[in-house]
Amino acid sequence: MARLPRLTSAGLQANIPRSVDFAGLRGEAAVGQTISQTFDQMGDFLFKTAQKESVRSGIERVKTEGAQPILEAMQAQGGPRGLEEETAYEAANKIAIAEIQTEAELEIAKILTEGQNNKTPFSAVQSQLKSVSDGFPAALSDIDPVSAALLRTNLQGKTEKAGLRYSDFWSKETLRTLKDRQNIASANKAETIIGNAIVPGFDPEELENDIKLGAEELEALGVRPENLITWSETVREEALKNNILFDFYQKDLGEQEEFINDIKSGETTLPGMDFETSIRFINGLLSPEYNRNKRAVEAQSTFIINKVEDLEDVLENGGQIDQKELADLLSDSSNVINYDGGASSTAARGLQDTSNFFGELRTKSLAELEAYVTNIETNGFDGALDTPEEVTRVKQAQSFLTNMRTEIKNNPMGYAAKVGLIKRNEIIGVGEDSRLQIDQGALTERLKQATVVAREYGLVNPPVFFKDEIDQLGLVLEKSEGAVKLDILGMLSTIGESTGEVLTQLSEYNKSDALVGGLVTIGSTQAATLAVNGMDRLKNDLTPPGFTSSNTDQVFLDVVGKHMFNAPIQQSAIKDVAKAIYTELAAQQGLGDWADNKDESVKLYEQALQLASGQRIVMTDTGEITYGGMQPIREKMTFIPPNMTVADMEKVIANLNPASIEAITGQKIDPAYPEKIKDEETYKLFFAGGNQYYISNVEDVDRFGDDVPVLDVDESTILFNPMDFLQPMPEIPGPEVKSEVVGTINLSDIYSNEADETPFTTAEDPSIETKSGQAQRFAFESASSLNKKQTQKLGKQIEAGIQSGKLDEAATQKFVDSMPDKDDPDFDADLFTEYWEHIIDGGFGTYQEWLKTKQ
């Protein structure tokens, strides 16, 4: 056996069995092999699974702790240990490089942006970029020098490109800055040089010297020679043009025209220009400027002439012109006198003469002006109308008279103030209680002015208000509710004798409110209250059911229309106010539809029409007396003034005679006519409107247009105021409430229980008022506590005052009515005497008002 290897090498082989297969061993070997393979697979799986878990843990650690902190920690421990740290190290290294590179790129972009915004010099930007390429990789140098070197190389490439981009920007910026400095310098130099050319004493040699010095300064700033030549030529040309324009502007219009003609004729040329260039300059600049100046002068002349015409219209309408404005026109016209042929100057001087002429016309009254115009129309100003100026003045005077008549008709007080006849003052103010009130002092002055206006302009009734005051007052009344409206109308009643004229003026704005004011003034406060309350209901669309024209027109015609056909405006006012009164009464009485209550409705509407017409029934000691409204006279329904009765109207007829008719109306009548009128009942009284009546012979009182008016000897209808044919009579007594006739209306008394408790019965008619007959007698016997001698003395003084005109009889009667009866607890003999001495001395006011001044 020991020699087997040597023999084997010689090619000999041992004769031994090559393979012995034992069945039991083979099975065990197969099982062991299978187990070995299984363990190998399991180990390999576990290794790979552990490897993946280590990699995942390493990456997760980078995510959780951050790249650079992990790198610094591993550097501190001498490097990574194990698969997990190796994985974390590799991942952190890659992330750190990316983070640092991103931060570096952002910093590079920031440096470029700030550099461009702040115009940072290129060298400073280069330094900042180098700090980025060197500084950012340093964070990896100790951890991973290889990665740090690669990052440095990469960043150096990026900073070099960024530097090139900024270099391009900086070059352009430097060039632009230099260009700006050149432009600013060249502009400043050019402005200075051109400015020197438009001052007196301009010298062309100084211009050339200034241009030369300026060019040298610009050359030092780097301006190219070709640009300097262009700059010099441009500045020279502009300087010369501006100098020519400056000299041209100093010339007047004639000199400008002469200068242009000299150039165009070739007689001369402009400085620094040949003939053709001079012509182009003239046509391009000087001729348009000359034409503009010429048009401006023409426009100035036209303006002056038109302004003169406008001011002449003002003068023709009674106005006045500002003397300063006239002086300005004269001055302006003198500036253009050489260019418009003196037209504007002639017009301005003519305006001065016209102003003086109209100033003389304004001082004349209407009658004086009418006579003056008639005279100059016939005789001219010197006995003949033979010059154009005189014809013009006559036409101006005629226009002035026409305008004067028109304005006096529409607004006499306003016209008087415009021409300087009166000076306007305000008579209506607002009291501490926010209520409108009359300033009595201002009213006194206004009444004096109204008297002057009426005298100057031949007006029958002196106007009190200006038109705009009436318009404003009418607007306030239109918008006011019932209580406020009554308060305002009551205020107007305190004006006194001129209240009627005020209401007449107001009727032109609102006839219904004026009529209600008239009701307040005559003492029909209850009717006025019903009217304004009804107006409020109508404003709120509360028209009574069935109150239609088909139901009401015939009633209105029978009660009012047939008897006031000459006064359509007054008819309309009565109709409107009656509708308001009916509306309030129907609401108070709970009256239903007209058709269901026809008889009651007709009766109530007739009552409303009578109330609106001013009818009042006054209870006296001797019985009822009916004032105003529609009442039968000689079997014909006739409108009677609110302060008169049927007996008064019959007395008017009885008092007619030729002498009284001529004395009162100025008209002459056939002496036999008055007696015929008195004797024959077919002669009836007809209302003509306003306060005027006439008498007419009529057979059928229900037929229109069938009457024959009484004429004077000239065949003109005789119109008269019936009050003029009565003997002096006491003032119509007012209602029980004393504050309703004089002074401001007391609203608490207006809304009394008597008014609130309507509906009215026949025995309690709203038109019936009560007052003691004692106060109606114009005497002093009631003051029995006075001694007889003292009473007689007062009576004589009052009678003497009335006869002399110092005291107004109607006003004095008001004061008598305001006195308490002798049985009244408030009667005081001493106060009685003192009060009447106050009245006799020219004082004013009712007894109650006077007492307030004593408190």
ABEGO torsion letter per residue (X at the ends): XAAAAAAAAAGBBBBBBABBBBAAAAAAAAAAAAAAAAAAAAAAAAAAAAAAAAAAAAAAAAAAAEAAAAAAAAAAAGEBBEAAAAAAAAAAAAAAAAAAAAAAAAAAAAAAAAAAAAGBBAAAAAAAAAAAAAAAAAAAAAABAAAAAAAAAAAAAAAAAAAAAAAAAAAAAAAAAAAAAAAAAAAAAAAAAAAAAABBGBBAAAAAAAAAAAAAAAAAAGBBAAAAAAAAAAAAAAAAAAAAAAAAAABBAAAAAAAAAAAAAGABBBBGBBAAAAAAAAAAAAAAAAAAAAAAAAAAAAAAAAAAAAAAAAAAAGBBBBAAAAAAAAAAAAAAAAAAGGAAAAAAAAAAAAAAAAAAAAABBAAAAAAAAAAAAAAEAAGBBABAAAAAAAAAAAAAAAAAAAAAAABAAAAAAAAGABBBBBABBBBAAGBBBBBAAAAAAAAAAAAAAAAAAGBABBBABBAAAAAAAAAAAAABBAAAAAAAAAAAAAAEAAAAAAAAAAAAABAAAAAAAAAAAAGBAAAAAAAAAAAAAAAAGABBBGBBAAAAAAAAAAAAAAAAAABAAAAAAAAAAAAAAAAAAAAAAGBBBAAABAAAAAAAAAAAAAAAAGBBBBBBAAEBBBBEEBBBBGGBBBBBBAABBAAAAAAAAAABBAAAAAAAAGBBBBAAAAAAAAABAABBBBBAEEABBBBBBBABAABBGABBBBBBAAGBBBBBBAAAABBBBBBBBBBABAAAABEBBBAAAABBAAAAAOBBBAABBAABBBBBAAAABBBAAABAABBAAAAAAAAAAAAAAAAAGABBAAAAAAAAAABBBAABAABBAAAAAAAAAAAAAGBBEBAAAAAAAAX
